[in-house]
C-alpha cells in the first residue's frame, strides 16, 4: 500500500530535462504556458493608465477642431445619426475625407449615439484607446520577454511621448489609434497562433488584421512585421537562433514562416488598391501631383532623419509640416543618408548579439513606408501622427540598448531607474504643453506658424479663423499663402472673394480663373464658378453668367445649395441690400426665380434707392409659382 503511494508521488515529479529547462528559463516558477501576471504587472498597468489619463485630461474641455473634425463628425449627417443600419451601409461605401475606413466611421457614429456632439467625450474615447494601446504594448512585450521593467519603459515612452499628441488630441485621428488597437491585437493573435498553430487561430489573426485595415490602411505592413517578430522576440527561425527561453514556440524553417504570411498579403493588396482609388477620387493625391520621383525620394530620406530627431528631441512639433518641394539641399539629403546608413550598418553588425536592434530598426523603416511620401498624399512633408506605430521600433532599441549598456557597465540599478523616470517626466512636461495647443483652432495654427516656415496651408487656416471672427488682417494671411505657394487655389479664391466685396470685379475674375487652373476640389470649383456667375451678372454679361452657373452645378450642385444657405444665414445676422441683391443673382442663376424675387424685394426694403436690385427685379422674367 505504501509502496503504491510512493510510486504515485514519484510519477508527478518533472523529468530531469524539464527541470533543467525550468532552471535555465529565467522565469520564476519555470516555463509558463499560461498568462499569470504578478502584482508588479498590475501596478505597472495602473501607473500607465493613471499617468496617461492625467496627462491628457485637458482634452475633456477641448472643442472640435476645424477642418477634419467637421467633416468626420460635426457636419457629417450619417455619423450624427448614430449606430444604425443606414450608417453601417454608408460606412462601407463612403469615400469621404479621401479615406476608406468603415470601422472608424462606425466608432464616430457610436460616439454620437452615446454622447451626441459633446466634443469632450469624443476626445476622451481617443484617450481611452491610446491607454489601451499602451497597455497592450506592455503586456505583449512582457508576455514574450518576461522583462517587466523594459516592457514598461517602452510602453511608457509610447504613452507619454509628445509626438503622439496629434493622434490622441485630434478627434479626426481616431483612425490612427483605432487601427493601432487592432494592429496590436493582431500581434497578440499571432503569438497565440505561434504557440500552437491551427487554422482557427490563423483566421482570428486575419480577422483582426482586416479590422485594422478597415480602421486605417496604415497597418498594411503587418505581414512583414510578423516576419520581423519571428526573428525577435519569438525566435521562431530554425537554425538562426536558440529557442526563446520565455515563450515556448516551435522553431520552423524560414521558408515555412514566409508561406505562413502569404494568406495575409491579399488583404494588404486589396487595402492598397482601395486606398489608391479612394484617395484619387477625393483629390488627396492632387495637391503635389507634379512632384518628380526624385524629389519625393529626397523628402522621404530626409523625413526619416527628422522623425528620428523628433523622437529624441521633440521640439517644434506642428500639426502640419509644409513640403520642402525642391528646396532641400544636397548636404541635407546627404547627411540624412549618412545617418540612416550608419544606423543600418551598426544594427546589421549586431544582429546576432542584439537582435532587437535589427528588428526595431526595420520595424521603424518598414512601417513608415506607406506614409513616407514616396507616393505623395496631401501637401505635408511628414506628420507626427505617422510615427504612432513606427516609433515603437526606436523605443525598443533605446530601452533594450540602454539596459544592455547598464548591465555591461555594472551601473547602479537605482540610478538607471532615476534616469528613466527623469526622461518620462521631461517628455510629460512637453506633452502637456503640446496638448494645450489643441485647445482651439487659433492656438493650434498660431503655434504651427511659430514653429514652421513658409507654411501656406497654415496661413490659409489662420486666414479662415480670422475671417470667421471678422478681423480684417485675415486677408494678409491669404496673401502670404499665395506668395509662398502661387498655385494655392484656396488663398486665391479668398483673395478673389475680397476683391469681389471691394467692387474690383475684373480683378476678382482673374483670381478665380487662376484658382480654377490650379485644379481645386469639386466643392471649391462650385463656389468659384457660382461667384463668377454673380460677377458676370453684375457686369451685365448674361451668357458668361449662365455658363458659370452651369459649371458650378456640374461641379457640385449640393455645394451650390450649401453656398446659398450660408449666404442666407449670414444675411439673417447682418442684413444688407447689396448682399441680398447678390443672393438674388445666385438664386436666379440656379433657376430659383421665386426665391430670387424675394431676395431682390428684401434688398429694396433695406434700401429703396438701391438701383441694382430694382433693375434685377424688373429684368426677372420667370417667376416660380
Backbone torsions as a table, in degrees:
resi	resn	phi	psi	omega
1	UNK	NA	-50.3	179.5
2	UNK	-65.4	-36.2	179.4
3	UNK	-64.1	-34.0	178.3
4	UNK	-67.7	-40.7	178.0
5	UNK	-62.6	-40.8	178.9
6	UNK	-63.0	-40.4	178.8
7	UNK	-62.5	-42.1	-179.5
8	UNK	-64.8	-39.5	178.9
9	UNK	-64.1	-40.9	-179.6
10	UNK	-65.9	-33.4	-177.3
11	UNK	-67.0	-19.9	-178.9
12	UNK	-85.6	-10.0	178.9
13	UNK	-73.3	145.0	179.7
14	UNK	-72.2	142.3	174.7
15	UNK	-57.9	158.9	-175.1
16	UNK	-59.6	-38.0	-178.7
17	UNK	-63.1	-42.2	179.9
18	UNK	-67.5	-40.8	179.8
19	UNK	-60.5	-41.7	179.8
20	UNK	-65.1	-38.1	179.8
21	UNK	-63.5	-41.1	178.4
22	UNK	-64.3	-39.4	-177.7
23	UNK	-62.5	-36.1	-175.9
24	UNK	-94.9	-0.4	-173.2
25	UNK	-74.1	-25.6	-176.5
26	UNK	77.0	9.7	179.9
27	UNK	-108.9	123.0	178.6
28	UNK	-55.4	128.5	179.2
29	UNK	85.2	3.8	178.2
30	UNK	93.4	-170.6	-178.3
31	UNK	-68.3	128.4	-178.8
32	UNK	-109.7	121.5	177.3
33	UNK	-95.0	-4.3	177.8
34	UNK	-110.2	-179.9	-178.6
35	UNK	-111.7	97.2	-175.2
36	UNK	-124.0	78.7	-178.4
37	UNK	-67.1	142.3	176.9
38	UNK	-88.9	-175.8	-177.0
39	UNK	-65.6	-28.6	178.2
40	UNK	-61.2	-39.1	-179.7
41	UNK	-64.7	-42.5	179.3
42	UNK	-65.4	-38.3	178.6
43	UNK	-64.8	-44.0	179.2
44	UNK	-62.2	-43.8	178.4
45	UNK	-61.2	-41.2	179.8
46	UNK	-65.1	-43.1	179.9
47	UNK	-64.7	-42.8	177.2
48	UNK	-60.2	-43.4	-178.5
49	UNK	-64.6	-48.9	-176.7
50	UNK	-65.9	-46.1	-177.8
51	UNK	-61.1	-43.9	-178.8
52	UNK	-68.7	-41.5	-179.9
53	UNK	-63.3	-42.9	179.3
54	UNK	-65.4	-43.2	-177.2
55	UNK	-61.7	-38.8	-177.5
56	UNK	-98.7	6.9	-177.7
57	UNK	-58.6	-31.1	179.1
58	UNK	-58.7	-24.1	-176.6
59	UNK	-66.1	-15.7	177.6
60	UNK	-61.3	-20.9	-179.2
61	UNK	-108.8	6.9	-179.3
62	UNK	-84.7	149.4	177.9
63	UNK	-87.3	-179.3	167.0
64	UNK	-68.1	141.0	178.0
65	UNK	-94.2	135.7	-177.0
66	UNK	-57.2	157.8	-179.3
67	UNK	93.7	-115.1	-173.3
68	UNK	-63.2	-37.7	178.9
69	UNK	-60.0	-35.2	178.8
70	UNK	-69.4	-46.8	-179.3
71	UNK	-66.9	-33.4	-178.5
72	UNK	-79.3	-37.0	-172.4
73	UNK	-131.7	-61.1	-165.3
74	UNK	-64.8	-30.1	179.0
75	UNK	-120.5	27.9	-179.0
76	UNK	-112.6	100.8	-176.3
77	UNK	-63.2	-33.1	179.9
78	UNK	-65.2	-46.0	179.1
79	UNK	-65.3	-40.1	-177.7
80	UNK	-69.2	-20.0	176.7
81	UNK	-71.5	-10.6	177.7
82	UNK	87.7	-171.7	-175.2
83	UNK	-84.8	101.2	178.6
84	UNK	-146.9	176.5	-176.0
85	UNK	-61.4	-40.8	-179.6
86	UNK	-60.8	-42.6	179.5
87	UNK	-67.8	-37.7	178.4
88	UNK	-61.6	-46.4	180.0
89	UNK	-63.2	-44.4	179.7
90	UNK	-62.0	-43.1	-176.5
91	UNK	-61.1	-30.7	-178.0
92	UNK	-75.1	-22.2	-176.3
93	UNK	-115.8	-7.6	-174.6
94	UNK	-72.1	141.1	173.6
95	UNK	-121.9	22.7	-179.8
96	UNK	-61.5	148.0	-178.6
97	UNK	61.8	22.1	176.1
98	UNK	56.7	36.6	179.3
99	UNK	-142.4	148.4	170.6
100	UNK	-115.0	104.6	179.4
101	UNK	-150.7	75.8	-175.0
102	UNK	-57.3	-38.5	-179.2
103	UNK	-66.0	-34.0	176.3
104	UNK	-65.7	-44.3	177.0
105	UNK	-59.3	-43.0	-177.6
106	UNK	-67.9	-33.1	177.2
107	UNK	-66.3	-39.8	175.7
108	UNK	-65.0	-39.8	178.9
109	UNK	-63.4	-40.3	178.1
110	UNK	-64.2	-39.1	175.5
111	UNK	-59.1	-44.8	-179.7
112	UNK	-63.9	-37.4	179.1
113	UNK	-66.8	-37.3	-177.0
114	UNK	-84.6	-38.3	-171.1
115	UNK	-122.1	-0.1	-175.2
116	UNK	65.4	-136.6	180.0
117	UNK	-106.0	35.2	173.8
118	UNK	-76.8	100.1	-174.1
119	UNK	-59.2	-37.9	-179.4
120	UNK	-58.9	-40.8	179.4
121	UNK	-66.4	-40.3	177.0
122	UNK	-61.2	-42.6	177.8
123	UNK	-60.7	-43.6	-175.3
124	UNK	-67.3	-28.1	175.2
125	UNK	-65.3	-40.4	174.8
126	UNK	-58.5	-43.4	179.5
127	UNK	-62.2	-43.4	-179.4
128	UNK	-61.2	-41.3	178.9
129	UNK	-67.2	-38.9	177.8
130	UNK	-62.3	-40.4	176.7
131	UNK	-62.8	-43.6	177.9
132	UNK	-60.1	-41.3	178.6
133	UNK	-62.5	-41.3	179.7
134	UNK	-63.7	-42.3	178.8
135	UNK	-66.1	-39.7	178.4
136	UNK	-62.2	-41.5	178.3
137	UNK	-59.9	-46.5	179.2
138	UNK	-61.8	-49.1	-175.2
139	UNK	-66.0	-37.9	179.5
140	UNK	-65.9	-46.8	179.6
141	UNK	-64.9	-42.9	-179.5
142	UNK	-65.2	-40.6	-177.8
143	UNK	-62.3	-36.0	-175.9
144	UNK	-87.5	-38.1	-174.2
145	UNK	-101.6	-20.8	-175.0
146	UNK	60.9	23.3	177.2
147	UNK	-107.1	90.1	-172.7
148	UNK	-64.6	-43.2	-177.6
149	UNK	-62.6	-49.0	-180.0
150	UNK	-64.7	-43.3	-179.8
151	UNK	-62.0	-40.7	179.4
152	UNK	-64.7	-39.4	-179.3
153	UNK	-66.0	-42.3	177.0
154	UNK	-60.2	-46.4	-179.9
155	UNK	-63.6	-39.0	-179.9
156	UNK	-67.2	-41.1	175.8
157	UNK	-58.6	-43.4	178.8
158	UNK	-64.3	-44.8	-175.5
159	UNK	-67.2	-35.6	-168.4
160	UNK	-108.9	-5.6	-175.3
161	UNK	-69.8	133.9	-177.6
162	UNK	-64.8	-20.3	178.6
163	UNK	-64.0	-17.8	-178.8
164	UNK	-93.2	-1.7	-178.1
165	UNK	-59.2	-42.2	-178.7
166	UNK	-58.4	-40.9	-178.6
167	UNK	-69.1	-30.3	-173.4
168	UNK	-95.4	-41.6	-173.3
169	UNK	-85.6	-2.6	-179.0
170	UNK	-109.9	115.2	-177.0
171	UNK	-57.3	-40.2	-178.0
172	UNK	-65.7	-15.7	177.8
173	UNK	-91.0	19.9	171.0
174	UNK	-51.8	-36.5	-178.2
175	UNK	-59.1	-31.3	-177.7
176	UNK	-73.7	-50.7	-178.6
177	UNK	-69.6	-33.6	-178.3
178	UNK	-71.5	-43.7	179.1
179	UNK	-64.4	-35.9	177.1
180	UNK	-66.7	-35.9	176.7
181	UNK	-57.0	-48.5	179.4
182	UNK	-72.6	-31.6	176.1
183	UNK	-60.5	-47.1	-179.4
184	UNK	-67.8	-37.4	175.6
185	UNK	-66.6	-30.8	174.7
186	UNK	-63.6	-40.0	177.0
187	UNK	-63.5	-39.5	177.7
188	UNK	-63.7	-42.5	179.0
189	UNK	-64.1	-35.0	178.5
190	UNK	-68.0	-39.9	175.5
191	UNK	-61.7	-39.4	177.8
192	UNK	-64.9	-41.2	177.9
193	UNK	-65.3	-41.8	-178.0
194	UNK	-63.5	-31.7	178.3
195	UNK	-64.6	-39.4	-179.7
196	UNK	-151.4	84.7	-175.2
197	UNK	-56.8	133.0	175.1
198	UNK	-158.6	156.5	-177.4
199	UNK	-66.8	-30.8	178.6
200	UNK	-65.4	-43.0	179.0
201	UNK	-68.3	-33.7	178.8
202	UNK	-68.4	-37.4	178.2
203	UNK	-62.9	-39.0	176.4
204	UNK	-61.7	-43.3	177.0
205	UNK	-58.3	-48.0	-179.0
206	UNK	-63.4	-38.9	179.8
207	UNK	-64.3	-45.2	179.3
208	UNK	-65.0	-37.6	176.3
209	UNK	-62.5	-44.0	178.6
210	UNK	-62.2	-37.7	178.3
211	UNK	-67.1	-36.4	175.3
212	UNK	-63.8	-44.6	178.0
213	UNK	-63.4	-34.0	179.2
214	UNK	-76.9	-3.2	174.9
215	UNK	-101.3	-37.8	174.9
216	UNK	-172.8	132.9	-176.2
217	UNK	-71.1	1.4	178.3
218	UNK	-54.8	-28.6	-174.5
219	UNK	-85.3	16.2	-175.1
220	UNK	-60.4	-21.7	-175.8
221	UNK	-86.0	7.4	-175.2
222	UNK	-52.6	-45.3	-179.3
223	UNK	-55.6	-36.0	179.8
224	UNK	-76.4	-33.4	175.2
225	UNK	-62.5	-39.5	179.9
226	UNK	-63.2	-35.4	176.2
227	UNK	-64.2	-38.4	176.9
228	UNK	-62.9	-42.6	-178.5
229	UNK	-66.6	-27.7	175.3
230	UNK	-60.6	-33.9	179.9
231	UNK	-76.2	-47.2	175.6
232	UNK	-154.5	134.8	9.3
233	UNK	-98.7	8.4	-177.3
234	UNK	-79.7	-25.0	-179.3
235	UNK	53.3	49.9	-176.4
236	UNK	-91.9	-11.2	-172.7
237	UNK	-81.1	112.3	-176.8
238	UNK	-65.3	130.7	177.7
239	UNK	85.4	-8.2	-178.8
240	UNK	-95.2	-39.5	-177.9
241	UNK	-143.3	170.1	172.3
242	UNK	-76.6	155.4	178.4
243	UNK	-60.7	154.8	178.2
244	UNK	-65.4	132.0	178.2
245	UNK	-79.3	-10.0	-173.5
246	UNK	-120.5	-9.1	-178.6
247	UNK	-139.7	102.2	-167.6
248	UNK	-78.0	82.4	174.9
249	UNK	-113.3	152.2	-179.9
250	UNK	-78.6	137.2	174.1
251	UNK	-83.4	137.5	-177.6
252	UNK	-135.0	161.1	179.3
253	UNK	-60.8	149.9	-177.1
254	UNK	-63.2	-28.8	178.8
255	UNK	-62.4	-40.6	179.4
256	UNK	-67.3	-35.5	179.2
257	UNK	-64.0	-38.1	176.8
258	UNK	-67.3	-43.6	179.1
259	UNK	-60.8	-33.6	178.9
260	UNK	-58.3	-34.2	-173.3
261	UNK	-86.4	-15.9	-174.6
262	UNK	-58.6	-41.2	179.0
263	UNK	-61.0	-18.9	178.9
264	UNK	-83.7	-20.2	-175.5
265	UNK	-64.2	-37.0	176.1
266	UNK	-59.3	-33.0	176.1
267	UNK	-64.6	-43.0	177.5
268	UNK	-62.6	-44.4	-178.1
269	UNK	-64.4	-44.4	-179.8
270	UNK	-63.0	-41.6	178.6
271	UNK	-63.3	-40.1	179.9
272	UNK	-64.1	-43.4	-179.0
273	UNK	-64.9	-47.1	-179.9
274	UNK	-61.8	-41.7	-179.5
275	UNK	-62.3	-44.9	179.7
276	UNK	-61.9	-42.7	-179.2
277	UNK	-64.0	-47.0	-176.2
278	UNK	-67.4	-42.6	-178.5
279	UNK	-69.6	-33.9	176.2
280	UNK	-68.1	-40.2	178.5
281	UNK	-64.9	-33.1	-179.3
282	UNK	-89.7	10.7	178.2
283	UNK	62.6	18.2	179.9
284	UNK	-69.3	-20.6	-177.8
285	UNK	-99.9	8.4	-176.0
286	UNK	-99.3	-12.5	-174.8
287	UNK	-58.6	-45.5	-178.9
288	UNK	-126.5	48.2	-171.2
289	UNK	-68.3	-18.5	-175.7
290	UNK	-93.4	4.8	-179.8
291	UNK	-70.0	133.9	178.3
292	UNK	-74.3	162.5	178.3
293	UNK	-61.2	-37.9	179.8
294	UNK	-61.6	-43.6	179.1
295	UNK	-64.8	-40.3	179.8
296	UNK	-66.4	-39.3	178.2
297	UNK	-65.8	-41.4	177.6
298	UNK	-59.5	-45.8	179.7
299	UNK	-65.2	-37.2	179.6
300	UNK	-62.5	-47.1	-179.7
301	UNK	-62.8	-45.3	-179.4
302	UNK	-64.6	-38.6	-179.1
303	UNK	-65.4	-38.5	175.9
304	UNK	-54.3	-45.7	-179.5
305	UNK	-66.0	-38.4	179.9
306	UNK	-68.7	-38.9	175.6
307	UNK	-58.4	-44.8	178.5
308	UNK	-59.8	-44.2	-179.0
309	UNK	-62.3	-41.1	-178.2
310	UNK	-73.8	-26.1	174.2
311	UNK	-69.3	-36.7	-179.8
312	UNK	-81.2	-41.8	-177.1
313	UNK	-134.8	86.2	-173.0
314	UNK	-76.5	74.9	178.7
315	UNK	-113.9	157.0	177.2
316	UNK	55.8	44.9	177.0
317	UNK	-78.6	139.3	-176.7
318	UNK	-140.7	157.7	179.1
319	UNK	-73.3	-20.7	178.7
320	UNK	-150.9	127.2	175.3
321	UNK	-104.9	118.2	-176.5
322	UNK	-65.3	146.4	179.4
323	UNK	-69.1	134.4	-179.1
324	UNK	-72.2	-10.1	-177.1
325	UNK	55.8	-117.4	-177.9
326	UNK	-107.1	22.5	-174.2
327	UNK	-90.9	-8.5	179.2
328	UNK	-66.7	134.2	-179.6
329	UNK	-86.3	164.6	177.3
330	UNK	-60.6	-39.8	-178.5
331	UNK	-65.6	-38.9	179.1
332	UNK	-62.8	-46.8	-179.2
333	UNK	-68.4	-42.0	-179.4
334	UNK	-62.5	-42.1	178.9
335	UNK	-62.0	-41.6	177.9
336	UNK	-63.3	-41.3	178.7
337	UNK	-61.6	-42.8	-179.8
338	UNK	-62.6	-43.6	179.5
339	UNK	-61.0	-50.7	-177.6
340	UNK	-64.0	-42.0	-179.2
341	UNK	-67.0	-39.2	-179.7
342	UNK	-64.6	-46.8	179.0
343	UNK	-62.9	-41.9	-180.0
344	UNK	-61.2	-42.5	-179.9
345	UNK	-65.4	-40.5	-178.3
346	UNK	-66.4	-47.0	-177.1
347	UNK	-68.7	-31.3	176.8
348	UNK	-68.5	-39.8	178.8
349	UNK	-64.5	-33.0	-176.2
350	UNK	-96.5	14.2	-172.9
351	UNK	-61.0	-29.0	-178.1
352	UNK	-81.4	-41.5	-177.1
353	UNK	-88.6	-28.2	179.9
354	UNK	-132.4	70.5	-176.4
355	UNK	-62.4	-26.3	179.1
356	UNK	-60.8	-31.3	-178.3
357	UNK	-67.1	-45.5	179.1
358	UNK	-64.9	-43.5	-179.6
359	UNK	-64.9	-45.0	-179.7
360	UNK	-62.5	-40.7	-179.2
361	UNK	-68.7	-44.5	178.2
362	UNK	-67.7	-33.1	174.0
363	UNK	-58.4	-50.1	-178.9
364	UNK	-60.4	-49.6	-178.2
365	UNK	-65.5	-43.8	-172.9
366	UNK	-73.6	-45.1	-177.4
367	UNK	-72.0	-15.0	177.4
368	UNK	-84.5	-15.4	-174.2
369	UNK	-54.4	-44.1	-177.1
370	UNK	-62.0	-20.2	-174.4
371	UNK	-125.1	13.1	-175.2
372	UNK	-79.9	-11.5	173.5
373	UNK	103.8	5.5	174.9
374	UNK	-63.9	-40.8	165.7
375	UNK	-102.6	106.8	-171.2
376	UNK	-76.7	123.1	175.4
377	UNK	-125.8	121.0	-176.5
378	UNK	84.2	-177.3	-175.1
379	UNK	-106.6	7.3	-177.4
380	UNK	-88.7	153.8	174.2
381	UNK	-80.8	-36.2	-178.4
382	UNK	-163.6	175.8	179.4
383	UNK	-154.0	140.2	179.6
384	UNK	-56.1	-38.9	-175.9
385	UNK	-62.7	-26.0	-178.5
386	UNK	-69.0	-17.4	-178.4
387	UNK	-88.3	0.7	-171.7
388	UNK	-57.0	-44.9	176.5
389	UNK	-89.8	-46.5	-176.5
390	UNK	-57.3	-34.4	-175.9
391	UNK	-60.8	-22.7	-179.6
392	UNK	-58.6	-36.1	178.4
393	UNK	-62.5	-41.6	179.4
394	UNK	-69.2	-38.1	178.7
395	UNK	-63.2	-40.0	178.4
396	UNK	-63.7	-44.6	178.4
397	UNK	-59.5	-46.0	-176.7
398	UNK	-63.7	-44.6	-175.3
399	UNK	-74.2	-50.7	-179.7
400	UNK	-65.8	-37.3	177.7
401	UNK	-65.8	-41.0	178.0
402	UNK	-64.6	-40.7	179.2
403	UNK	-63.5	-40.0	177.9
404	UNK	-64.0	-42.0	178.8
405	UNK	-61.6	-42.4	-179.6
406	UNK	-64.5	-40.2	179.9
407	UNK	-66.5	-44.8	-177.9
408	UNK	-64.2	-39.9	-177.6
409	UNK	-86.1	-3.0	-178.9
410	UNK	53.6	44.1	-179.8
411	UNK	-77.7	160.3	-178.5
412	UNK	-64.7	132.2	179.1
413	UNK	-65.3	-38.9	-179.4
414	UNK	-65.3	-37.0	177.4
415	UNK	-67.3	-37.6	178.4
416	UNK	-64.5	-42.8	178.6
417	UNK	-63.8	-41.9	179.5
418	UNK	-62.0	-40.8	178.8
419	UNK	-64.4	-43.4	179.3
420	UNK	-63.1	-42.7	179.0
421	UNK	-64.7	-38.2	179.2
422	UNK	-62.5	-42.3	177.8
423	UNK	-61.1	-44.7	-178.6
424	UNK	-65.4	-38.1	178.1
425	UNK	-65.2	-43.9	179.2
426	UNK	-61.6	-43.3	178.2
427	UNK	-63.8	-39.1	-178.9
428	UNK	-63.9	-38.8	178.4
429	UNK	-61.9	-45.4	179.2
430	UNK	-65.8	-40.1	179.5
431	UNK	-62.9	-44.0	-179.7
432	UNK	-60.4	-41.6	178.1
433	UNK	-66.1	-39.5	-180.0
434	UNK	-66.3	-37.4	176.8
435	UNK	-59.3	-36.5	-179.1
436	UNK	-62.3	-28.7	179.5
437	UNK	-68.4	-17.4	-179.9
438	UNK	-90.4	12.8	-178.3
439	UNK	-74.6	-19.9	178.7
440	UNK	-161.1	161.4	176.8
441	UNK	-61.7	-42.5	-177.5
442	UNK	-62.3	-47.5	-179.2
443	UNK	-62.3	-39.7	-177.1
444	UNK	-65.3	-49.1	-175.0
445	UNK	-80.8	-26.9	174.0
446	UNK	-64.8	-42.7	177.4
447	UNK	-64.4	-41.0	179.5
448	UNK	-60.1	-42.1	178.6
449	UNK	-68.0	-27.4	178.6
450	UNK	-71.5	-36.1	-171.9
451	UNK	-103.4	-0.9	176.6
452	UNK	-126.6	164.6	178.9
453	UNK	-123.2	150.2	177.2
454	UNK	50.0	50.0	-176.4
455	UNK	-102.6	86.5	-175.6
456	UNK	-62.2	-39.4	-178.2
457	UNK	-65.9	-41.3	177.2
458	UNK	-63.4	-37.8	176.6
459	UNK	-63.2	-42.0	177.2
460	UNK	-61.1	-45.5	-179.4
461	UNK	-60.3	-46.2	179.5
462	UNK	-64.6	-36.3	177.0
463	UNK	-60.2	-43.9	179.8
464	UNK	-66.7	-38.3	179.2
465	UNK	-61.8	-47.2	179.9
466	UNK	-69.4	-31.8	177.9
467	UNK	-63.9	-41.7	177.8
468	UNK	-64.2	-28.2	178.8
469	UNK	-86.7	-1.5	179.3
470	UNK	72.4	25.2	-177.4
471	UNK	-93.9	126.7	-173.5
472	UNK	-65.5	-22.2	-179.1
473	UNK	-70.1	-5.1	178.1
474	UNK	-56.0	-39.0	-176.6
475	UNK	-65.1	-28.4	178.8
476	UNK	-61.7	-37.7	-179.9
477	UNK	-69.1	-37.7	178.1
478	UNK	-66.8	-39.2	176.9
479	UNK	-64.8	-38.4	178.5
480	UNK	-65.7	-40.1	178.1
481	UNK	-63.3	-42.1	179.2
482	UNK	-65.9	-32.8	177.5
483	UNK	-68.2	-43.3	-178.8
484	UNK	-67.9	-42.5	-173.1
485	UNK	-131.5	88.4	-175.4
486	UNK	-56.5	-26.5	-178.9
487	UNK	-93.3	16.9	178.4
488	UNK	-79.3	102.8	-175.9
489	UNK	-69.5	-25.2	-178.5
490	UNK	-65.2	-51.3	-179.3
491	UNK	-64.6	-39.7	-179.8
492	UNK	-65.4	-36.0	176.8
493	UNK	-64.0	-40.1	179.1
494	UNK	-72.5	-35.4	174.9
495	UNK	-63.1	-41.3	178.7
496	UNK	-62.8	-41.3	179.3
497	UNK	-63.2	-38.5	177.9
498	UNK	-65.3	-43.3	177.7
499	UNK	-62.9	-36.4	178.2
500	UNK	-63.1	-43.2	178.8
501	UNK	-64.7	-30.3	-179.3
502	UNK	-83.4	-3.4	-179.6
503	UNK	83.1	8.8	179.2
504	UNK	-91.1	72.4	-165.9
505	UNK	-69.8	-41.1	-178.3
506	UNK	-66.2	-38.3	177.0
507	UNK	-66.1	-37.1	178.6
508	UNK	-63.1	-41.7	178.2
509	UNK	-61.0	-42.3	179.7
510	UNK	-61.2	-40.7	179.4
511	UNK	-68.0	-41.0	178.5
512	UNK	-64.5	-42.2	179.1
513	UNK	-63.8	-38.8	177.3
514	UNK	-64.3	-42.3	179.7
515	UNK	-64.1	-38.7	-179.1
516	UNK	-68.3	-26.8	178.2
517	UNK	-73.4	-17.8	-177.1
518	UNK	-89.5	12.4	172.4
519	UNK	69.9	53.3	179.4
520	UNK	-70.1	166.5	177.5
521	UNK	-69.4	164.8	-176.8
522	UNK	-57.5	-37.7	-179.6
523	UNK	-64.1	-44.4	179.1
524	UNK	-66.3	-40.4	177.8
525	UNK	-58.9	-42.8	-179.8
526	UNK	-61.3	-41.5	-179.6
527	UNK	-68.8	-42.6	-177.7
528	UNK	-65.4	-44.8	179.3
529	UNK	-65.3	-38.0	178.1
530	UNK	-60.9	-46.8	179.5
531	UNK	-66.1	-35.9	176.1
532	UNK	-64.6	-37.1	177.0
533	UNK	-61.3	-41.6	177.7
534	UNK	-63.9	-42.8	-179.3
535	UNK	-62.5	-45.3	-179.9
536	UNK	-63.3	-33.3	175.0
537	UNK	-65.5	-39.9	178.1
538	UNK	-63.7	-35.0	-180.0
539	UNK	-81.7	-5.1	179.1
540	UNK	82.0	15.3	-179.6
541	UNK	-101.0	80.9	-175.0
542	UNK	-63.3	-42.0	179.6
543	UNK	-58.2	-44.8	179.6
544	UNK	-69.0	-34.0	177.8
545	UNK	-62.6	-46.1	179.6
546	UNK	-63.3	-40.9	178.7
547	UNK	-63.6	-38.9	179.3
548	UNK	-66.1	-43.2	179.3
549	UNK	-63.9	-39.0	177.5
550	UNK	-63.3	-42.0	178.5
551	UNK	-62.9	-37.3	178.8
552	UNK	-63.8	-45.2	-179.7
553	UNK	-67.6	-36.2	177.3
554	UNK	-66.2	-36.0	-178.7
555	UNK	-68.9	-50.7	-178.9
556	UNK	-168.8	93.5	-177.8
557	UNK	-62.6	-35.4	179.5
558	UNK	-64.3	-37.4	179.9
559	UNK	-68.6	-34.6	176.9
560	UNK	-62.6	-43.9	177.8
561	UNK	-64.4	-36.1	177.5
562	UNK	-65.4	-39.1	178.0
563	UNK	-62.2	-41.8	178.3
564	UNK	-62.9	-43.2	179.6
565	UNK	-64.4	-40.4	179.5
566	UNK	-64.6	-44.1	179.1
567	UNK	-65.1	-38.8	177.9
568	UNK	-64.0	-42.6	178.1
569	UNK	-63.5	-39.5	177.8
570	UNK	-62.4	-40.3	-178.4
571	UNK	-69.3	-27.4	175.7
572	UNK	-64.8	-37.8	-179.3
573	UNK	-79.7	-41.5	-177.1
574	UNK	-135.4	78.7	-178.1
575	UNK	-68.5	139.0	175.6
576	UNK	-149.9	147.3	-177.9
577	UNK	-62.0	-46.6	-179.3
578	UNK	-62.4	-38.1	-178.2
579	UNK	-71.7	-36.2	174.9
580	UNK	-65.7	-35.9	176.7
581	UNK	-62.9	-44.3	178.9
582	UNK	-66.8	-35.8	175.3
583	UNK	-61.5	-41.1	178.0
584	UNK	-62.1	-42.3	178.3
585	UNK	-61.2	-41.3	-179.9
586	UNK	-66.2	-44.0	178.5
587	UNK	-63.9	-40.4	178.5
588	UNK	-64.0	-35.5	-179.4
589	UNK	-66.7	-25.5	179.2
590	UNK	-104.9	22.2	173.5
591	UNK	64.4	35.9	172.6
592	UNK	-111.1	70.1	-170.5
593	UNK	-65.6	-39.1	-179.1
594	UNK	-62.1	-44.3	178.9
595	UNK	-68.4	-34.2	177.9
596	UNK	-63.7	-42.5	178.9
597	UNK	-60.3	-42.7	179.2
598	UNK	-64.1	-37.9	179.2
599	UNK	-66.3	-42.0	178.1
600	UNK	-63.0	-42.5	-179.4
601	UNK	-64.5	-38.8	177.8
602	UNK	-66.1	-36.2	177.0
603	UNK	-61.2	-42.0	-179.7
604	UNK	-73.3	-27.6	174.7
605	UNK	-64.5	-38.7	-179.9
606	UNK	-73.1	-41.2	-179.1
607	UNK	-141.1	93.1	-178.0
608	UNK	-60.2	-18.7	-178.2
609	UNK	-93.9	7.2	-177.4
610	UNK	-78.3	99.1	-170.2
611	UNK	-64.6	-39.2	-175.6
612	UNK	-59.6	-39.8	179.0
613	UNK	-69.3	-38.0	179.8
614	UNK	-65.1	-42.1	178.5
615	UNK	-65.0	-42.0	-179.6
616	UNK	-64.1	-39.2	179.1
617	UNK	-67.0	-37.3	179.3
618	UNK	-67.9	-37.7	-177.1
619	UNK	-80.1	-11.5	-177.5
620	UNK	-68.0	114.7	-173.2
621	UNK	-90.8	-45.7	-172.1
622	UNK	-101.9	122.8	179.4
623	UNK	-112.2	124.3	179.5
624	UNK	-68.3	144.5	-179.0
625	UNK	-67.9	NA	NA
